[in-house]
Amino acid sequence: MRLHALGKSAFAALLAGCSGQSVLEPSQPVQPPVAHSSVFAGSPGLPMRQDGGTSWMAPAAKGDDLLYISDRGTADVYVYSYPTGTLVGTLTGFSWPSGECVDKVGDVFIANWSAADILEYAHGGTSPIATLSDPNQTADSCSIDPTTGDLAVTNIYSSSGSGTGSVSIYSHARGMPQTYSDFYMYFMWFCGYDNEGNLFVDGFNNGGTFQFAELPKGRESFKNITLDYPIYTPGGIQWDGKYVAVEDQGFGDGSEIYQTTGARGHVVNATPLSGSCDVVQFTIVDRNVIGPDYCYNDVGFWKYPTGGPVLKTITGLSTPFGSALSKAK
């Protein structure tokens, strides 16, 4: 485990980066890299865009497990066959695509920050099958309740009213949401459900201090949790089958994932993502962790929960942010 401090200048930079003020807005033209490449065997380095910048998907992609990576720099989502790492599709037309999540049938939900909505895609599909409105919010990440199918979406801040962050919860991932806020968490960044339908959220208070909280299943107010090991920069959250995995992005200092007991606040293990810079929303699958690195412009693969040296990378992205794995049926 490592220790580092997040100064006020770093905190301000983080907020600027997540608000979209320090990068190209989606309405501005963005020139993507020429090609993706990876160290996966069989990856041909296919072009990032085809058909004049429209969405596309390889015909055989629906039969594969698919890794979805959102790229804020190009405003696209790239789709790779897993585990080969071959680029098999590109989804276009987003306004700052951010965090992602997958439901039990393999549909992928993508938080579309600047458009204040969430787009749902069927496994291997090229057009949204549903659009969920998240009015006056900044949709940053999402998670599906495995017990109900409800969709939770974290909003870093609101563009109206109090301006504070919140969680929007859509019953059965449909309709308009019920919104919940936490007095102690001014900015809400990432969320993840455990296997019992309890929702965990991380973020900052208005002074730049990390906050962690639980919205217990069936409750309408948050329970704030103090972890017994410090985290400085809120990162992704995912149930790993036994523990609530919570990440410290590191913000240039390398990222690390902590296995926690959730509401009890105990950190039982650390997973160092060696060689990383700023992994954002990770995905745990098949005893591996997949991490889009926002400042190294690639996607790394590490062992989980041991961590250590990076095993494989996918390169050639701009500013990758979110990840999700949709398994073939």
Protein Blocks (a to p, Z undefined) as FASTA:
>chain_A
ZZddddfklmmmmmmmmnopmbccfkbccdddfbdcdfbehiaoiafbgghhpacddfkl
mmpccdddddfklopacddddfklpafbdcehiehiabddddfkopacdddfknopaddd
dehiabdfbdcddehiacfbdcddfknopacdddfbacehjlpacddddehhiajddddd
dfklmbafbdcddfkopacdddddfkopacdddddehiabdcddddfbdcfbdcddddeh
jaccdddeknonapaddddehjnopafbdcddehiabdcbdcdeehiacdddfklopacd
dddfkgpadfbdcehiabdcbdcddddZZ
